[in-house]
Amino acid sequence: MTDVSLNITDVDLNRTDVDLNMTVVDLNMTVVDLNMTDVSLNITGVSLNITDVDLNRTDVDLNITVVDLNMTDVSLNITGVRLNITDA
């Protein structure tokens, strides 16, 4: 993805028993602009199993205001992660 702009306002995410199994994920993003305001994340029973993730980020601008993260029983299993961030 090139020139991605995400403007998120007043987002309320309520997730229960989320199971994400991702293998060989390749994300190539250039000029990513994330503007988030009043974000509330309530996550319960989350299991993340990620293998072979390649993240290439260029020109990342993160503007986050009033973020509330409530996580319960979160399990993160990440293997083979390559993170390249430029001009963040």
Phi and psi restraints in degrees (range 20) as a CNS / XPLOR table:
assign (resid 1 and name C) (resid 2 and name N)
       (resid 2 and name CA) (resid 2 and name C) 1.0 -127.2 20.0 2
assign (resid 2 and name N) (resid 2 and name CA)
       (resid 2 and name C) (resid 3 and name N) 1.0 140.1 20.0 2
assign (resid 2 and name C) (resid 3 and name N)
       (resid 3 and name CA) (resid 3 and name C) 1.0 54.6 20.0 2
assign (resid 3 and name N) (resid 3 and name CA)
       (resid 3 and name C) (resid 4 and name N) 1.0 59.9 20.0 2
assign (resid 3 and name C) (resid 4 and name N)
       (resid 4 and name CA) (resid 4 and name C) 1.0 -98.1 20.0 2
assign (resid 4 and name N) (resid 4 and name CA)
       (resid 4 and name C) (resid 5 and name N) 1.0 127.3 20.0 2
assign (resid 4 and name C) (resid 5 and name N)
       (resid 5 and name CA) (resid 5 and name C) 1.0 -124.9 20.0 2
assign (resid 5 and name N) (resid 5 and name CA)
       (resid 5 and name C) (resid 6 and name N) 1.0 119.0 20.0 2
assign (resid 5 and name C) (resid 6 and name N)
       (resid 6 and name CA) (resid 6 and name C) 1.0 -114.3 20.0 2
assign (resid 6 and name N) (resid 6 and name CA)
       (resid 6 and name C) (resid 7 and name N) 1.0 118.4 20.0 2
assign (resid 6 and name C) (resid 7 and name N)
       (resid 7 and name CA) (resid 7 and name C) 1.0 -114.6 20.0 2
assign (resid 7 and name N) (resid 7 and name CA)
       (resid 7 and name C) (resid 8 and name N) 1.0 106.6 20.0 2
assign (resid 7 and name C) (resid 8 and name N)
       (resid 8 and name CA) (resid 8 and name C) 1.0 -118.0 20.0 2
assign (resid 8 and name N) (resid 8 and name CA)
       (resid 8 and name C) (resid 9 and name N) 1.0 127.1 20.0 2
assign (resid 8 and name C) (resid 9 and name N)
       (resid 9 and name CA) (resid 9 and name C) 1.0 -130.9 20.0 2
assign (resid 9 and name N) (resid 9 and name CA)
       (resid 9 and name C) (resid 10 and name N) 1.0 135.9 20.0 2
assign (resid 9 and name C) (resid 10 and name N)
       (resid 10 and name CA) (resid 10 and name C) 1.0 53.5 20.0 2
assign (resid 10 and name N) (resid 10 and name CA)
       (resid 10 and name C) (resid 11 and name N) 1.0 59.5 20.0 2
assign (resid 10 and name C) (resid 11 and name N)
       (resid 11 and name CA) (resid 11 and name C) 1.0 -99.6 20.0 2
assign (resid 11 and name N) (resid 11 and name CA)
       (resid 11 and name C) (resid 12 and name N) 1.0 127.1 20.0 2
assign (resid 11 and name C) (resid 12 and name N)
       (resid 12 and name CA) (resid 12 and name C) 1.0 -121.6 20.0 2
assign (resid 12 and name N) (resid 12 and name CA)
       (resid 12 and name C) (resid 13 and name N) 1.0 108.6 20.0 2
assign (resid 12 and name C) (resid 13 and name N)
       (resid 13 and name CA) (resid 13 and name C) 1.0 -108.9 20.0 2
assign (resid 13 and name N) (resid 13 and name CA)
       (resid 13 and name C) (resid 14 and name N) 1.0 116.6 20.0 2
assign (resid 13 and name C) (resid 14 and name N)
       (resid 14 and name CA) (resid 14 and name C) 1.0 -114.7 20.0 2
assign (resid 14 and name N) (resid 14 and name CA)
       (resid 14 and name C) (resid 15 and name N) 1.0 106.8 20.0 2
assign (resid 14 and name C) (resid 15 and name N)
       (resid 15 and name CA) (resid 15 and name C) 1.0 -117.6 20.0 2
assign (resid 15 and name N) (resid 15 and name CA)
       (resid 15 and name C) (resid 16 and name N) 1.0 135.3 20.0 2
assign (resid 15 and name C) (resid 16 and name N)
       (resid 16 and name CA) (resid 16 and name C) 1.0 -130.0 20.0 2
assign (resid 16 and name N) (resid 16 and name CA)
       (resid 16 and name C) (resid 17 and name N) 1.0 132.8 20.0 2
assign (resid 16 and name C) (resid 17 and name N)
       (resid 17 and name CA) (resid 17 and name C) 1.0 53.2 20.0 2
assign (resid 17 and name N) (resid 17 and name CA)
       (resid 17 and name C) (resid 18 and name N) 1.0 59.9 20.0 2
assign (resid 17 and name C) (resid 18 and name N)
       (resid 18 and name CA) (resid 18 and name C) 1.0 -96.6 20.0 2
assign (resid 18 and name N) (resid 18 and name CA)
       (resid 18 and name C) (resid 19 and name N) 1.0 126.8 20.0 2
assign (resid 18 and name C) (resid 19 and name N)
       (resid 19 and name CA) (resid 19 and name C) 1.0 -121.5 20.0 2
assign (resid 19 and name N) (resid 19 and name CA)
       (resid 19 and name C) (resid 20 and name N) 1.0 110.6 20.0 2
assign (resid 19 and name C) (resid 20 and name N)
       (resid 20 and name CA) (resid 20 and name C) 1.0 -111.6 20.0 2
assign (resid 20 and name N) (resid 20 and name CA)
       (resid 20 and name C) (resid 21 and name N) 1.0 116.7 20.0 2
assign (resid 20 and name C) (resid 21 and name N)
       (resid 21 and name CA) (resid 21 and name C) 1.0 -117.0 20.0 2
assign (resid 21 and name N) (resid 21 and name CA)
       (resid 21 and name C) (resid 22 and name N) 1.0 106.4 20.0 2
assign (resid 21 and name C) (resid 22 and name N)
       (resid 22 and name CA) (resid 22 and name C) 1.0 -119.9 20.0 2
assign (resid 22 and name N) (resid 22 and name CA)
       (resid 22 and name C) (resid 23 and name N) 1.0 133.5 20.0 2
assign (resid 22 and name C) (resid 23 and name N)
       (resid 23 and name CA) (resid 23 and name C) 1.0 -127.9 20.0 2
assign (resid 23 and name N) (resid 23 and name CA)
       (resid 23 and name C) (resid 24 and name N) 1.0 135.6 20.0 2
assign (resid 23 and name C) (resid 24 and name N)
       (resid 24 and name CA) (resid 24 and name C) 1.0 54.2 20.0 2
assign (resid 24 and name N) (resid 24 and name CA)
       (resid 24 and name C) (resid 25 and name N) 1.0 67.9 20.0 2
assign (resid 24 and name C) (resid 25 and name N)
       (resid 25 and name CA) (resid 25 and name C) 1.0 -100.3 20.0 2
assign (resid 25 and name N) (resid 25 and name CA)
       (resid 25 and name C) (resid 26 and name N) 1.0 125.3 20.0 2
assign (resid 25 and name C) (resid 26 and name N)
       (resid 26 and name CA) (resid 26 and name C) 1.0 -121.6 20.0 2
assign (resid 26 and name N) (resid 26 and name CA)
       (resid 26 and name C) (resid 27 and name N) 1.0 109.6 20.0 2
assign (resid 26 and name C) (resid 27 and name N)
       (resid 27 and name CA) (resid 27 and name C) 1.0 -113.2 20.0 2
assign (resid 27 and name N) (resid 27 and name CA)
       (resid 27 and name C) (resid 28 and name N) 1.0 116.0 20.0 2
assign (resid 27 and name C) (resid 28 and name N)
       (resid 28 and name CA) (resid 28 and name C) 1.0 -116.9 20.0 2
assign (resid 28 and name N) (resid 28 and name CA)
       (resid 28 and name C) (resid 29 and name N) 1.0 107.4 20.0 2
assign (resid 28 and name C) (resid 29 and name N)
       (resid 29 and name CA) (resid 29 and name C) 1.0 -123.5 20.0 2
assign (resid 29 and name N) (resid 29 and name CA)
       (resid 29 and name C) (resid 30 and name N) 1.0 138.1 20.0 2
assign (resid 29 and name C) (resid 30 and name N)
       (resid 30 and name CA) (resid 30 and name C) 1.0 -129.1 20.0 2
assign (resid 30 and name N) (resid 30 and name CA)
       (resid 30 and name C) (resid 31 and name N) 1.0 135.5 20.0 2
assign (resid 30 and name C) (resid 31 and name N)
       (resid 31 and name CA) (resid 31 and name C) 1.0 55.0 20.0 2
assign (resid 31 and name N) (resid 31 and name CA)
       (resid 31 and name C) (resid 32 and name N) 1.0 68.9 20.0 2
assign (resid 31 and name C) (resid 32 and name N)
       (resid 32 and name CA) (resid 32 and name C) 1.0 -100.5 20.0 2
assign (resid 32 and name N) (resid 32 and name CA)
       (resid 32 and name C) (resid 33 and name N) 1.0 126.0 20.0 2
assign (resid 32 and name C) (resid 33 and name N)
       (resid 33 and name CA) (resid 33 and name C) 1.0 -122.1 20.0 2
assign (resid 33 and name N) (resid 33 and name CA)
       (resid 33 and name C) (resid 34 and name N) 1.0 111.1 20.0 2
assign (resid 33 and name C) (resid 34 and name N)
       (resid 34 and name CA) (resid 34 and name C) 1.0 -111.2 20.0 2
assign (resid 34 and name N) (resid 34 and name CA)
       (resid 34 and name C) (resid 35 and name N) 1.0 115.9 20.0 2
assign (resid 34 and name C) (resid 35 and name N)
       (resid 35 and name CA) (resid 35 and name C) 1.0 -116.7 20.0 2
assign (resid 35 and name N) (resid 35 and name CA)
       (resid 35 and name C) (resid 36 and name N) 1.0 107.6 20.0 2
assign (resid 35 and name C) (resid 36 and name N)
       (resid 36 and name CA) (resid 36 and name C) 1.0 -121.4 20.0 2
assign (resid 36 and name N) (resid 36 and name CA)
       (resid 36 and name C) (resid 37 and name N) 1.0 134.2 20.0 2
assign (resid 36 and name C) (resid 37 and name N)
       (resid 37 and name CA) (resid 37 and name C) 1.0 -132.3 20.0 2
assign (resid 37 and name N) (resid 37 and name CA)
       (resid 37 and name C) (resid 38 and name N) 1.0 136.0 20.0 2
assign (resid 37 and name C) (resid 38 and name N)
       (resid 38 and name CA) (resid 38 and name C) 1.0 53.2 20.0 2
assign (resid 38 and name N) (resid 38 and name CA)
       (resid 38 and name C) (resid 39 and name N) 1.0 57.1 20.0 2
assign (resid 38 and name C) (resid 39 and name N)
       (resid 39 and name CA) (resid 39 and name C) 1.0 -97.9 20.0 2
assign (resid 39 and name N) (resid 39 and name CA)
       (resid 39 and name C) (resid 40 and name N) 1.0 126.6 20.0 2
assign (resid 39 and name C) (resid 40 and name N)
       (resid 40 and name CA) (resid 40 and name C) 1.0 -120.7 20.0 2
assign (resid 40 and name N) (resid 40 and name CA)
       (resid 40 and name C) (resid 41 and name N) 1.0 118.8 20.0 2
assign (resid 40 and name C) (resid 41 and name N)
       (resid 41 and name CA) (resid 41 and name C) 1.0 -114.3 20.0 2
assign (resid 41 and name N) (resid 41 and name CA)
       (resid 41 and name C) (resid 42 and name N) 1.0 117.5 20.0 2
assign (resid 41 and name C) (resid 42 and name N)
       (resid 42 and name CA) (resid 42 and name C) 1.0 -115.9 20.0 2
assign (resid 42 and name N) (resid 42 and name CA)
       (resid 42 and name C) (resid 43 and name N) 1.0 104.3 20.0 2
assign (resid 42 and name C) (resid 43 and name N)
       (resid 43 and name CA) (resid 43 and name C) 1.0 -119.9 20.0 2
assign (resid 43 and name N) (resid 43 and name CA)
       (resid 43 and name C) (resid 44 and name N) 1.0 128.0 20.0 2
assign (resid 43 and name C) (resid 44 and name N)
       (resid 44 and name CA) (resid 44 and name C) 1.0 -129.9 20.0 2
assign (resid 44 and name N) (resid 44 and name CA)
       (resid 44 and name C) (resid 45 and name N) 1.0 135.8 20.0 2
assign (resid 44 and name C) (resid 45 and name N)
       (resid 45 and name CA) (resid 45 and name C) 1.0 61.5 20.0 2
assign (resid 45 and name N) (resid 45 and name CA)
       (resid 45 and name C) (resid 46 and name N) 1.0 50.1 20.0 2
assign (resid 45 and name C) (resid 46 and name N)
       (resid 46 and name CA) (resid 46 and name C) 1.0 -100.2 20.0 2
assign (resid 46 and name N) (resid 46 and name CA)
       (resid 46 and name C) (resid 47 and name N) 1.0 129.7 20.0 2
assign (resid 46 and name C) (resid 47 and name N)
       (resid 47 and name CA) (resid 47 and name C) 1.0 -122.8 20.0 2
assign (resid 47 and name N) (resid 47 and name CA)
       (resid 47 and name C) (resid 48 and name N) 1.0 115.5 20.0 2
assign (resid 47 and name C) (resid 48 and name N)
       (resid 48 and name CA) (resid 48 and name C) 1.0 -111.6 20.0 2
assign (resid 48 and name N) (resid 48 and name CA)
       (resid 48 and name C) (resid 49 and name N) 1.0 117.8 20.0 2
assign (resid 48 and name C) (resid 49 and name N)
       (resid 49 and name CA) (resid 49 and name C) 1.0 -119.1 20.0 2
assign (resid 49 and name N) (resid 49 and name CA)
       (resid 49 and name C) (resid 50 and name N) 1.0 103.2 20.0 2
assign (resid 49 and name C) (resid 50 and name N)
       (resid 50 and name CA) (resid 50 and name C) 1.0 -119.8 20.0 2
assign (resid 50 and name N) (resid 50 and name CA)
       (resid 50 and name C) (resid 51 and name N) 1.0 129.1 20.0 2
assign (resid 50 and name C) (resid 51 and name N)
       (resid 51 and name CA) (resid 51 and name C) 1.0 -128.5 20.0 2
assign (resid 51 and name N) (resid 51 and name CA)
       (resid 51 and name C) (resid 52 and name N) 1.0 138.6 20.0 2
assign (resid 51 and name C) (resid 52 and name N)
       (resid 52 and name CA) (resid 52 and name C) 1.0 55.8 20.0 2
assign (resid 52 and name N) (resid 52 and name CA)
       (resid 52 and name C) (resid 53 and name N) 1.0 62.7 20.0 2
assign (resid 52 and name C) (resid 53 and name N)
       (resid 53 and name CA) (resid 53 and name C) 1.0 -100.4 20.0 2
assign (resid 53 and name N) (resid 53 and name CA)
       (resid 53 and name C) (resid 54 and name N) 1.0 128.9 20.0 2
assign (resid 53 and name C) (resid 54 and name N)
       (resid 54 and name CA) (resid 54 and name C) 1.0 -119.3 20.0 2
assign (resid 54 and name N) (resid 54 and name CA)
       (resid 54 and name C) (resid 55 and name N) 1.0 109.2 20.0 2
assign (resid 54 and name C) (resid 55 and name N)
       (resid 55 and name CA) (resid 55 and name C) 1.0 -110.5 20.0 2
assign (resid 55 and name N) (resid 55 and name CA)
       (resid 55 and name C) (resid 56 and name N) 1.0 115.6 20.0 2
assign (resid 55 and name C) (resid 56 and name N)
       (resid 56 and name CA) (resid 56 and name C) 1.0 -116.8 20.0 2
assign (resid 56 and name N) (resid 56 and name CA)
       (resid 56 and name C) (resid 57 and name N) 1.0 111.5 20.0 2
assign (resid 56 and name C) (resid 57 and name N)
       (resid 57 and name CA) (resid 57 and name C) 1.0 -117.9 20.0 2
assign (resid 57 and name N) (resid 57 and name CA)
       (resid 57 and name C) (resid 58 and name N) 1.0 133.7 20.0 2
assign (resid 57 and name C) (resid 58 and name N)
       (resid 58 and name CA) (resid 58 and name C) 1.0 -133.1 20.0 2
assign (resid 58 and name N) (resid 58 and name CA)
       (resid 58 and name C) (resid 59 and name N) 1.0 135.8 20.0 2
assign (resid 58 and name C) (resid 59 and name N)
       (resid 59 and name CA) (resid 59 and name C) 1.0 53.8 20.0 2
assign (resid 59 and name N) (resid 59 and name CA)
       (resid 59 and name C) (resid 60 and name N) 1.0 61.2 20.0 2
assign (resid 59 and name C) (resid 60 and name N)
       (resid 60 and name CA) (resid 60 and name C) 1.0 -96.6 20.0 2
assign (resid 60 and name N) (resid 60 and name CA)
       (resid 60 and name C) (resid 61 and name N) 1.0 125.0 20.0 2
assign (resid 60 and name C) (resid 61 and name N)
       (resid 61 and name CA) (resid 61 and name C) 1.0 -120.6 20.0 2
assign (resid 61 and name N) (resid 61 and name CA)
       (resid 61 and name C) (resid 62 and name N) 1.0 110.9 20.0 2
assign (resid 61 and name C) (resid 62 and name N)
       (resid 62 and name CA) (resid 62 and name C) 1.0 -110.3 20.0 2
assign (resid 62 and name N) (resid 62 and name CA)
       (resid 62 and name C) (resid 63 and name N) 1.0 113.6 20.0 2
assign (resid 62 and name C) (resid 63 and name N)
       (resid 63 and name CA) (resid 63 and name C) 1.0 -116.4 20.0 2
assign (resid 63 and name N) (resid 63 and name CA)
       (resid 63 and name C) (resid 64 and name N) 1.0 102.7 20.0 2
assign (resid 63 and name C) (resid 64 and name N)
       (resid 64 and name CA) (resid 64 and name C) 1.0 -121.8 20.0 2
assign (resid 64 and name N) (resid 64 and name CA)
       (resid 64 and name C) (resid 65 and name N) 1.0 127.6 20.0 2
assign (resid 64 and name C) (resid 65 and name N)
       (resid 65 and name CA) (resid 65 and name C) 1.0 -127.1 20.0 2
assign (resid 65 and name N) (resid 65 and name CA)
       (resid 65 and name C) (resid 66 and name N) 1.0 135.8 20.0 2
assign (resid 65 and name C) (resid 66 and name N)
       (resid 66 and name CA) (resid 66 and name C) 1.0 54.0 20.0 2
assign (resid 66 and name N) (resid 66 and name CA)
       (resid 66 and name C) (resid 67 and name N) 1.0 68.2 20.0 2
assign (resid 66 and name C) (resid 67 and name N)
       (resid 67 and name CA) (resid 67 and name C) 1.0 -102.8 20.0 2
assign (resid 67 and name N) (resid 67 and name CA)
       (resid 67 and name C) (resid 68 and name N) 1.0 127.3 20.0 2
assign (resid 67 and name C) (resid 68 and name N)
       (resid 68 and name CA) (resid 68 and name C) 1.0 -118.2 20.0 2
assign (resid 68 and name N) (resid 68 and name CA)
       (resid 68 and name C) (resid 69 and name N) 1.0 112.0 20.0 2
assign (resid 68 and name C) (resid 69 and name N)
       (resid 69 and name CA) (resid 69 and name C) 1.0 -109.6 20.0 2
assign (resid 69 and name N) (resid 69 and name CA)
       (resid 69 and name C) (resid 70 and name N) 1.0 116.3 20.0 2
assign (resid 69 and name C) (resid 70 and name N)
       (resid 70 and name CA) (resid 70 and name C) 1.0 -117.7 20.0 2
assign (resid 70 and name N) (resid 70 and name CA)
       (resid 70 and name C) (resid 71 and name N) 1.0 106.2 20.0 2
assign (resid 70 and name C) (resid 71 and name N)
       (resid 71 and name CA) (resid 71 and name C) 1.0 -121.3 20.0 2
assign (resid 71 and name N) (resid 71 and name CA)
       (resid 71 and name C) (resid 72 and name N) 1.0 135.6 20.0 2
assign (resid 71 and name C) (resid 72 and name N)
       (resid 72 and name CA) (resid 72 and name C) 1.0 -132.0 20.0 2
assign (resid 72 and name N) (resid 72 and name CA)
       (resid 72 and name C) (resid 73 and name N) 1.0 135.7 20.0 2
assign (resid 72 and name C) (resid 73 and name N)
       (resid 73 and name CA) (resid 73 and name C) 1.0 54.0 20.0 2
assign (resid 73 and name N) (resid 73 and name CA)
       (resid 73 and name C) (resid 74 and name N) 1.0 54.0 20.0 2
assign (resid 73 and name C) (resid 74 and name N)
       (resid 74 and name CA) (resid 74 and name C) 1.0 -98.8 20.0 2
assign (resid 74 and name N) (resid 74 and name CA)
       (resid 74 and name C) (resid 75 and name N) 1.0 127.3 20.0 2
assign (resid 74 and name C) (resid 75 and name N)
       (resid 75 and name CA) (resid 75 and name C) 1.0 -121.6 20.0 2
assign (resid 75 and name N) (resid 75 and name CA)
       (resid 75 and name C) (resid 76 and name N) 1.0 120.1 20.0 2
assign (resid 75 and name C) (resid 76 and name N)
       (resid 76 and name CA) (resid 76 and name C) 1.0 -112.9 20.0 2
assign (resid 76 and name N) (resid 76 and name CA)
       (resid 76 and name C) (resid 77 and name N) 1.0 118.0 20.0 2
assign (resid 76 and name C) (resid 77 and name N)
       (resid 77 and name CA) (resid 77 and name C) 1.0 -120.9 20.0 2
assign (resid 77 and name N) (resid 77 and name CA)
       (resid 77 and name C) (resid 78 and name N) 1.0 103.7 20.0 2
assign (resid 77 and name C) (resid 78 and name N)
       (resid 78 and name CA) (resid 78 and name C) 1.0 -120.6 20.0 2
assign (resid 78 and name N) (resid 78 and name CA)
       (resid 78 and name C) (resid 79 and name N) 1.0 126.7 20.0 2
assign (resid 78 and name C) (resid 79 and name N)
       (resid 79 and name CA) (resid 79 and name C) 1.0 -128.2 20.0 2
assign (resid 79 and name N) (resid 79 and name CA)
       (resid 79 and name C) (resid 80 and name N) 1.0 138.2 20.0 2
assign (resid 79 and name C) (resid 80 and name N)
       (resid 80 and name CA) (resid 80 and name C) 1.0 63.2 20.0 2
assign (resid 80 and name N) (resid 80 and name CA)
       (resid 80 and name C) (resid 81 and name N) 1.0 50.2 20.0 2
assign (resid 80 and name C) (resid 81 and name N)
       (resid 81 and name CA) (resid 81 and name C) 1.0 -97.2 20.0 2
assign (resid 81 and name N) (resid 81 and name CA)
       (resid 81 and name C) (resid 82 and name N) 1.0 127.6 20.0 2
assign (resid 81 and name C) (resid 82 and name N)
       (resid 82 and name CA) (resid 82 and name C) 1.0 -116.4 20.0 2
assign (resid 82 and name N) (resid 82 and name CA)
       (resid 82 and name C) (resid 83 and name N) 1.0 116.7 20.0 2
assign (resid 82 and name C) (resid 83 and name N)
       (resid 83 and name CA) (resid 83 and name C) 1.0 -118.4 20.0 2
assign (resid 83 and name N) (resid 83 and name CA)
       (resid 83 and name C) (resid 84 and name N) 1.0 112.8 20.0 2
assign (resid 83 and name C) (resid 84 and name N)
       (resid 84 and name CA) (resid 84 and name C) 1.0 -119.0 20.0 2
assign (resid 84 and name N) (resid 84 and name CA)
       (resid 84 and name C) (resid 85 and name N) 1.0 108.9 20.0 2
assign (resid 84 and name C) (resid 85 and name N)
       (resid 85 and name CA) (resid 85 and name C) 1.0 -117.6 20.0 2
assign (resid 85 and name N) (resid 85 and name CA)
       (resid 85 and name C) (resid 86 and name N) 1.0 127.6 20.0 2
assign (resid 85 and name C) (resid 86 and name N)
       (resid 86 and name CA) (resid 86 and name C) 1.0 -126.1 20.0 2
assign (resid 86 and name N) (resid 86 and name CA)
       (resid 86 and name C) (resid 87 and name N) 1.0 135.7 20.0 2
assign (resid 86 and name C) (resid 87 and name N)
       (resid 87 and name CA) (resid 87 and name C) 1.0 53.9 20.0 2
assign (resid 87 and name N) (resid 87 and name CA)
       (resid 87 and name C) (resid 88 and name N) 1.0 49.8 20.0 2
